[in-house]
Every structure is written in C-alpha cells, then in structure tokens.
Amino acid sequence: MKTVLYVPLDDRPANLDDVIVQGKAAGLHIVTPNLKDIKNRLDTKKTTDGTTLLGTSTPIYGNPPNIYDFIVKHAAKAEGFIISVDMLAYGGLIGSRQLRENGGGTYPSYDEQTTHLLDVIRIIKTKYPRKPLFVMDTIMRLATTSFADGLALDAYNESRSLMQQPRQTFTEFEDIIQGYNVSPDGVEYGETTYFDKPKYYNTRQHKFKTNRYILDQLARTGYIDFLAIGVDDANTQGVQINEIKYVEARINEWLGGTDGQNPARAIILPDADGLGHALVARMANQLFRGGAKTKYGVKYYGPHGSTIINTYEYMDVHQNVVHHVDIVGGTLVEDEADAAVDMEIIAITALDQVQAAVERLATNGEQGLPSILIDFVGKGPANVDVAEALLNSPYTGRVLGYSAWNTPGNKIGLAVGMAQSRFALITTEKHEHKLRDAMNAHGSLLFKRFLKDYSYKAVAIADVRTYSRAHALYTNVATLADQNMVLFNSEEDYAHLQSLLRDLMQTHTAELASKPAFGQGNPAIRQICDGQLTYATYNGALLEYNNPDFIWGRAFEIILSPQVRMNKNHVLA
C-alpha cells in the first residue's frame, strides 16, 4: 500500500475521515497529522444573562508549527504529498477567516511567520523532487464564520450581503487589496453594524497575499506539481471577483494556462471541501497509472449544467464538472458519440428526469461502463425522491462515486474524486487481499454517502433541529440553537441529542442496508482487467452505536462511519 502524506483543510469528515476511507478504497495509506493539531471548533465559551445569550468566544484552530514539523518528520516515508495551505498557514479554513489587526506587510515579505511555514513546501520538494506534491488553497469566502470569535449569524448575514455587492474592477495586486471597499462608481461602501469591516479587509489582504505567495514563490518556481485553488462560498459578483481574475491571469502568465486554467499545473473553481477528495484522486492516478488521462462523459438529466449557477458559486455547473475532471487527472469528452469513455457522470438536475437517469444507470451497468451519480436537485442535502429512486435500483450499488452533499462544487469534488481514485486502483491492482480490503472500504464509503447525504441530512436532521431549538437555553438564539448545541443546549439535552442521533442512525442504517442498492448479494465492481469486470457482493452493514456524533457540536455536521462487508465474487460481466 502506497503512503500519501495528507494535511487536510480541517477535521470535518468531508476533509478527513472520508478522505482516509477514500484512500483505503484506492489502495492508499493516508497519513495525517495528530488529531489535536488539526482540531477546529466553533466558539467553546459563552457569556449570558439569565435566558439571554450575550456572546460567545474561544474557538479552536489547528497548530501550524506542529503541522510544519509533521510534514518534515514524515516526508521521507511518503510517496506523495497533499497539503492544505489553510491548515499549514492558519490552522484550518475557519482560522484563515479570523479577523486580523493588520493585513501584513508589503508582499512578498508580508509575514515572516507565515512565509516560513509555507516554505516547508519548498524544502520537501527540493529534498524529494520526484515525489508528486499537490497543494490546495482557497480564495477567502464572502462571509464571516458564525459563532466563531464572537461573530453571530447577524455578522454572517451582514458580511455576506456587503461582500457580494459589486466592486470596482482592478487588475493590479496592490489596487485589488486596497480597493476591497470601492463600488463600481468609485464610492466607498458604508459602515457595518455586526462585524468590524476594517479587520475583515485585513484578513482578506493577508489571505490574498498568501494566495499570491503560493502561486508566485512556489508554483511558478516548480516546487508545486499541481495546485488546486477553491473559491469558498462565492458569488457571480463581489469582493472575490478581482481576486479570482488575478489568479486566473497569473495561471496564464506564470503557469502556462489558457482562460485561467492549466489542467497540468493549476485549476481554480468553486469548491473547498471537495478538494481533498479530488487531489487524492489525482495522486492515485499518478501513483498507479502514471498520470494517464481517464476519459469522462457527462449526461444531464434535467437542465444542462451550463444553464445552472448556484447561489454560492460564480461558475456554472458544467464548467465546474469540466475543471473537477481536470483536477483528478481526467479529461471530459464533450461528445460521447464520437469517442469511448472510461466513466460516465450521471448528473441529475431535475426531479422529473430521475427515472431516465436510473434507466441510463442500468444501461451502463449492463454494458460494464462505470458510473458516477451526482444529485444536483437537492439543495444541500440529497433530494428525498431522487435518493429513493436511486436506492431502489440495484445498479446504484455498482457506482464508483456518488454525492449529494452541500454545494455543487462539493458534490462534484466528492463524487468524481471518489470515482477516479477507485478507478485507478481497480484497473491496475492484481493482488487479491489488496482488492478485498479496498472493496470493503469502497462499499463503506458509498454506503456512508447515502447514509449521510440522504438519511441524515435530508431526514434525521429535522428531529435533531426540532429538539435542539425547542430546548434552547436562551430565547434570543432559540431558532439557532442547533448551530452550537454544546453552548445553546444544556448538558442533559445535549446528551439526549446524541442518543437521539444514534437511535435514528441505527434505524436508517438498517433501512438503507435493505434497499436494492445495498441488499445482500447485490454486486459491486471489484476489478477491471483488460476490459473485463469482476464483482463483489454486499453482505450487510454495521454502524457502531456510539459512533455517530456532532463533531463541531452542531446539527449540520456529524461523524458517521458505517462498515460494509463485501463477499468476493468472480462472475464476469
């Protein structure tokens, strides 16, 4: 099993637990920093006056110096590196948004501590030049973080609203960072009530200097083999647009890109939490297939992706699919009639087309063409009717990737990343025990995606939220209690919420395991050898009772690690 050193964006499951299992499904051993060094949490303390919440404070961020040491210590044993800039420089995604007293000095000497941390990339690439080194970075999102550093939902709403207002166009770096508050007609935007705007702009300046440093000092000079830049929670206009266009221009100028992208060196697109999956996929493709291009097709069931732009993104869904395929090391074949493809993305964009999508899935299954399912109908979680239709098809158990979680960019990154890394293994691996272990991991991850994206996020979460809000300790956050249940509910009620979650997920695990997609004896692709497919079969699922938990103390995100057992079966397609 090949070892990959992985520094995640933070410790949420999409960035950590799921990526580790994805690695197992692809025959990769993902080595991560100590959990305490990547731990991120919302505010952990509160001040109150009777039934009124006065404020919150004391979030937890990762430990950048320890991340630096981890990279240096484990570099020799790793066969590849995937490093999050946000974790390395700021202690995680929410740490990178922490309001600052100043925006740093003049670039490139803007912050000696930060550039020292980032230069570990230069150190390990110099020492191990033949080992692939991939980096993920983010363009800072529009909004502040709710319930971190005392900033509540009012601050989130005010900051997002203001930061998505149009800005005057600037192309030079210094003009961009000095012009964050300037409207298209040259007028400054007014004062804010719920967050400190100057400190916010300081944070933005510092983060954008880091974006430039990564591009200029490390990618441009060859110390980064591939750079994925995610634009976190974006908009088609606003304070990010000048930054995005600057990055695209530098990818063209410094990295040989076209139209702001270079599939061989750097891609920028709307996503953050899907980048870990996508880069693990690129790594698997590099280590097992020497970087050979996988040919993808995509079929939309509903409106074409080119007609859809999500509220939290600046790029249409089809462009997002194209560039995620670029990140994982594939190429999208726009007209499948003219060329064979290795995998097909079935993108469901309208509920009334779900049966046609299921029929296509069955056709692909009969023809031995691996499929990837993405539910774009669900606006955050899975759509209930789409999920039920998919689960009632036995061919869903054969797919190499599926997601319905969060933004379109997240869904694409998780599903395509999962599929590409799996494809890299099953088309190259011959050892039986490695195929067996990887098969169990893949079955578990696919099952988990439905259990999380559908059973929890679309169904069970309603009961959690209802109880949390009904038992809020403070009247002024009663409708928001589920966003920080550790603080806004009593210890007894929080313990009840944990038990409620665990009881619900036991029920949903049993229900999901009985569906045709995961029913006992239903086949899943185990290996592809010389065009011939062999299969394993599902043989039950187990979720340890105490496993599900609210990792950040909020209903939105849970730990969930089901274990699926697969039986070996050599029946050829």
Long-range contacts (C-beta under 8 A, 24 or more apart in sequence): 1-27, 1-28, 1-29, 1-434, 2-27, 2-28, 2-29, 2-79, 2-80, 2-287, 2-288, 3-28, 3-29, 3-31, 3-77, 3-78, 3-79, 4-28, 4-29, 4-30, 4-31, 4-78, 4-79, 4-80, 4-81, 4-82, 4-280, 4-283, 4-287, 5-31, 5-71, 5-74, 5-75, 5-78, 5-80, 5-81, 5-82, 5-83, 6-30, 6-31, 6-32, 6-81, 6-82, 6-83, 6-276, 6-280, 7-32, 7-33, 7-38, 7-67, 7-70, 7-71, 7-82, 7-83, 7-84, 7-87, 7-88, 8-32, 8-38, 8-84, 8-87, 8-276, 9-84, 9-86, 9-87, 9-92, 9-93, 9-136, 9-138, 9-272, 9-273, 9-275, 9-276, 10-38, 10-40, 10-62, 10-86, 10-87, 10-92, 10-93, 10-94, 11-35, 11-38, 11-39, 11-40, 11-92, 11-551, 12-40, 12-273, 12-551, 12-552, 12-557, 13-452, 13-551, 13-557, 13-558, 13-559, 13-560, 14-273, 14-274, 14-276, 14-277, 14-405, 14-406, 14-410, 14-414, 15-84, 15-273, 15-276, 16-276, 17-559, 17-561, 18-277, 18-414, 18-445, 18-448, 19-276, 19-277, 19-280, 21-441, 21-444, 21-445, 21-448, 21-561, 22-277, 22-280, 22-281, 22-417, 22-418, 22-421, 22-441, 22-445, 23-280, 23-284, 23-421, 24-437, 24-438, 24-441, 25-418, 25-421, 25-422, 25-425, 25-438, 25-439, 25-441, 25-442, 25-445, 26-280, 26-281, 26-284, 26-288, 26-421, 26-422, 26-424, 26-425, 26-438, 27-284, 27-288, 27-425, 27-429, 27-434, 27-438, 28-280, 28-283, 28-284, 28-287, 28-421, 30-280, 31-74, 31-77, 31-78, 33-62, 33-66, 33-67, 33-70, 34-66, 34-70, 36-63, 37-62, 37-63, 37-66, 37-67, 37-70, 38-62, 38-63, 38-67, 38-87, 38-92, 40-91, 40-92, 40-93, 40-94, 40-95, 40-552, 41-552, 41-553, 42-94, 42-145, 42-146, 42-147, 42-148, 42-483, 42-484, 42-552, 42-553, 42-554, 43-147, 43-148, 43-149, 43-150, 43-484, 43-487, 44-486, 44-487, 45-487, 46-487, 48-473, 48-474, 51-473, 51-474, 51-475, 52-474, 52-475, 52-476, 53-473, 53-474, 53-476, 53-477, 53-487, 53-488, 55-150, 55-152, 56-147, 56-150, 56-152, 56-484, 56-487, 57-149, 57-150, 59-94, 59-145, 59-148, 59-149, 61-90, 61-91, 61-92, 61-94, 61-95, 61-98, 62-87, 62-90, 62-91, 62-92, 62-95, 63-91, 64-88, 64-89, 64-90, 64-91, 64-117, 65-117, 67-117, 68-116, 68-117, 68-120, 71-120, 71-124, 72-120, 72-123, 72-124, 75-124, 75-127, 75-128, 76-128, 78-131, 79-131, 79-287, 80-131, 80-132, 80-133, 80-134, 80-283, 80-286, 80-287, 81-124, 81-131, 81-132, 81-133, 81-134, 82-134, 82-135, 82-136, 82-276, 82-279, 82-280, 82-283, 83-121, 83-133, 83-134, 83-135, 83-136, 84-135, 84-136, 84-137, 84-275, 84-276, 85-118, 85-135, 85-136, 85-137, 85-138, 85-210, 85-214, 86-137, 86-138, 88-117, 88-118, 88-120, 89-114, 89-117, 89-118, 89-210, 90-207, 93-138, 93-232, 93-272, 94-145, 94-148, 96-138, 96-140, 96-203, 96-207, 97-140, 97-141, 97-144, 97-145, 97-148, 97-203, 97-207, 98-148, 98-149, 98-203, 99-144, 99-149, 99-151, 99-195, 99-196, 99-199, 99-200, 99-202, 99-203, 100-199, 100-202, 100-203, 100-206, 101-199, 101-202, 102-202, 103-177, 103-201, 103-202, 103-203, 103-204, 103-205, 103-206, 103-209, 104-205, 104-206, 104-209, 107-173, 107-209, 107-212, 107-213, 108-209, 108-212, 108-213, 108-216, 108-217, 110-206, 110-209, 110-213, 111-206, 111-209, 114-206, 114-210, 114-213, 115-213, 115-217, 118-210, 118-213, 118-214, 118-217, 118-218, 121-218, 121-223, 121-224, 122-217, 122-218, 122-221, 122-223, 125-222, 125-223, 125-224, 125-225, 126-223, 132-225, 132-226, 132-283, 132-286, 132-287, 133-223, 133-224, 133-225, 134-224, 134-225, 134-226, 134-227, 134-228, 134-279, 134-282, 134-283, 135-214, 135-218, 135-219, 135-224, 135-226, 135-227, 135-228, 136-227, 136-228, 136-229, 136-230, 136-275, 136-276, 136-279, 137-210, 137-211, 137-214, 137-227, 137-228, 137-229, 137-230, 138-229, 138-230, 138-231, 138-232, 138-272, 139-207, 139-208, 139-211, 139-229, 139-230, 139-231, 139-232, 139-234, 139-240, 139-243, 139-244, 139-247, 139-268, 140-203, 140-204, 140-207, 140-208, 140-232, 140-240, 141-232, 141-233, 141-234, 141-240, 141-272, 142-233, 142-234, 142-235, 142-238, 142-239, 142-240, 143-233, 144-195, 144-200, 146-483, 147-483, 147-484, 147-487, 151-194, 151-195, 152-194, 152-477, 153-480, 153-483, 154-193, 154-194, 155-194, 155-195, 157-194, 158-192, 158-193, 158-194, 158-195, 159-192, 159-194, 159-195, 159-200, 160-233, 162-189, 162-192, 162-197, 163-238, 163-239, 163-240, 164-235, 164-237, 164-238, 164-239, 165-189, 165-237, 165-238, 166-237, 166-238, 167-237, 167-238, 167-239, 167-241, 167-242, 169-242, 170-242, 171-242, 171-245, 171-246, 171-249, 173-212, 173-246, 176-208, 176-242, 176-243, 176-246, 177-204, 177-205, 177-208, 177-209, 179-242, 180-204, 180-205, 180-239, 204-239, 208-243, 211-243, 211-247, 212-246, 212-250, 215-247, 215-250, 215-251, 215-254, 215-255, 215-266, 216-250, 216-254, 219-254, 219-255, 219-265, 219-266, 220-250, 220-254, 220-255, 225-265, 226-264, 226-265, 226-266, 226-279, 226-282, 226-327, 227-255, 227-265, 227-266, 227-267, 228-266, 228-267, 228-275, 228-278, 228-279, 228-327, 229-266, 229-267, 229-268, 229-269, 230-268, 230-269, 230-270, 230-271, 230-272, 230-274, 230-275, 230-409, 231-268, 231-269, 231-270, 231-271, 231-313, 231-314, 232-272, 233-272, 233-312, 233-407, 234-270, 234-312, 234-313, 234-314, 235-311, 235-312, 235-313, 235-314, 236-309, 236-314, 240-314, 241-314, 244-268, 244-314, 261-323, 261-326, 263-326, 263-327, 263-331, 267-323, 267-326, 267-327, 268-323, 269-315, 269-319, 269-320, 269-323, 269-324, 269-327, 269-409, 270-310, 270-312, 270-313, 270-314, 270-315, 270-320, 270-407, 270-408, 270-409, 271-320, 271-324, 271-407, 271-409, 271-410, 271-412, 271-413, 272-409, 272-410, 273-406, 273-410, 273-413, 273-414, 274-324, 274-409, 274-410, 274-411, 274-412, 274-413, 274-414, 274-417, 275-327, 275-413, 276-417, 277-413, 277-414, 277-416, 277-417, 277-418, 277-421, 278-324, 278-327, 278-328, 278-413, 278-416, 278-417, 279-327, 279-417, 280-417, 280-421, 281-327, 281-328, 281-329, 281-416, 281-417, 281-418, 281-419, 281-420, 281-421, 281-424, 282-327, 282-328, 282-329, 282-420, 283-421, 284-420, 284-421, 284-424, 284-425, 285-328, 285-329, 285-330, 285-420, 285-421, 285-424, 286-329, 287-424, 288-424, 288-425, 288-427, 288-428, 288-429, 289-424, 289-427, 289-428, 291-329, 292-329, 293-329, 293-330, 293-331, 294-328, 294-329, 294-330, 294-331, 294-342, 294-343, 294-420, 294-423, 295-330, 295-331, 295-333, 295-339, 295-340, 295-341, 295-342, 295-343, 296-325, 296-330, 296-331, 296-332, 296-333, 296-341, 296-342, 296-343, 296-344, 296-345, 296-416, 297-332, 297-333, 297-336, 297-341, 297-343, 297-344, 297-345, 298-332, 298-344, 298-345, 298-347, 299-336, 299-344, 299-345, 299-346, 299-347, 299-360, 300-347, 300-349, 301-346, 301-347, 301-348, 301-349, 301-350, 301-353, 301-354, 301-356, 301-357, 301-360, 302-348, 302-349, 302-350, 302-351, 302-352, 302-353, 302-376, 302-377, 303-349, 303-350, 304-349, 305-347, 305-349, 305-376, 308-349, 308-376, 308-408, 310-407, 310-408, 310-409, 312-407, 313-407, 313-408, 313-409, 317-347, 317-349, 317-376, 317-408, 317-412, 320-408, 320-409, 320-412, 321-345, 321-347, 321-412, 321-416, 324-409, 324-412, 324-413, 324-416, 324-417, 325-416, 327-413, 328-416, 328-417, 328-420, 328-421, 329-420, 330-416, 330-420, 341-369, 342-370, 342-423, 343-369, 343-370, 343-371, 343-372, 343-400, 343-419, 343-420, 343-423, 344-369, 344-370, 344-371, 344-372, 345-371, 345-372, 345-374, 345-415, 345-416, 346-371, 346-372, 346-373, 346-374, 347-374, 347-376, 348-373, 348-374, 348-375, 348-376, 348-377, 348-386, 349-376, 349-377, 350-377, 351-377, 351-383, 351-385, 351-386, 354-385, 354-386, 354-389, 354-390, 355-389, 357-389, 358-389, 358-390, 358-392, 358-393, 358-395, 361-390, 361-393, 361-395, 361-396, 361-399, 362-393, 362-395, 364-395, 365-395, 365-398, 368-531, 368-533, 368-573, 370-398, 370-399, 370-400, 370-419, 370-423, 370-525, 370-528, 371-395, 371-398, 371-399, 371-400, 372-399, 372-400, 372-401, 372-402, 372-415, 372-416, 372-419, 373-399, 373-401, 373-402, 373-415, 374-402, 374-403, 374-404, 374-411, 374-412, 374-415, 375-402, 375-403, 375-404, 375-411, 375-453, 376-408, 376-411, 378-404, 378-453, 378-458, 380-405, 380-406, 380-407, 380-457, 381-405, 381-453, 381-454, 381-457, 381-458, 381-461, 382-450, 382-453, 382-454, 382-457, 382-458, 383-458, 384-454, 384-458, 384-459, 387-450, 387-453, 387-454, 387-458, 390-450, 390-517, 391-450, 391-454, 391-512, 391-515, 391-516, 391-517, 391-518, 392-515, 392-516, 392-517, 393-516, 393-517, 394-516, 394-517, 394-519, 394-522, 394-523, 395-517, 396-516, 396-517, 397-446, 397-516, 397-517, 397-518, 397-519, 397-522, 397-523, 397-524, 397-538, 398-523, 398-524, 398-525, 398-535, 399-446, 400-442, 400-525, 402-446, 402-449, 402-450, 403-449, 403-453, 404-449, 404-453, 404-454, 404-457, 405-449, 405-452, 405-453, 405-457, 414-449, 418-445, 418-446, 418-449, 423-528, 426-525, 426-526, 426-527, 426-528, 427-528, 427-529, 429-527, 430-529, 432-568, 435-526, 435-527, 436-536, 436-566, 436-568, 439-524, 439-526, 439-536, 439-566, 440-563, 440-564, 440-565, 440-566, 442-524, 443-524, 443-536, 443-538, 443-564, 443-565, 443-566, 444-541, 444-561, 444-562, 444-563, 444-564, 446-524, 446-564, 447-512, 447-513, 447-518, 447-541, 447-562, 447-564, 448-560, 448-561, 448-562, 450-512, 450-517, 450-518, 451-505, 451-508, 451-509, 451-512, 451-543, 451-560, 451-562, 452-558, 452-560, 455-505, 455-508, 455-509, 455-511, 455-512, 456-504, 456-505, 456-508, 456-558, 456-560, 459-508, 460-501, 460-504, 460-505, 460-508, 461-555, 461-556, 463-500, 463-504, 464-497, 464-500, 464-501, 464-504, 464-555, 465-555, 467-493, 467-496, 467-497, 467-500, 468-493, 468-497, 468-555, 482-554, 482-555, 482-556, 483-554, 483-555, 483-556, 484-553, 484-554, 485-550, 485-553, 485-554, 485-555, 486-550, 486-553, 487-553, 494-553, 497-550, 498-549, 498-550, 501-548, 501-549, 501-550, 501-558, 502-545, 502-546, 502-547, 502-548, 505-543, 505-548, 505-560, 506-543, 506-545, 509-541, 509-542, 509-543, 509-562, 512-541, 513-538, 513-540, 513-541, 518-564, 523-569, 523-571, 524-566, 526-566, 526-568, 526-569, 532-572, 532-573, 533-572, 533-573, 534-569, 534-570, 534-571, 534-572, 535-569, 535-570, 535-571, 535-573, 536-566, 536-567, 536-568, 536-569, 537-566, 537-567, 537-569, 538-564, 538-565, 538-566, 538-567, 539-565, 539-566, 539-567, 540-564, 540-565, 541-565
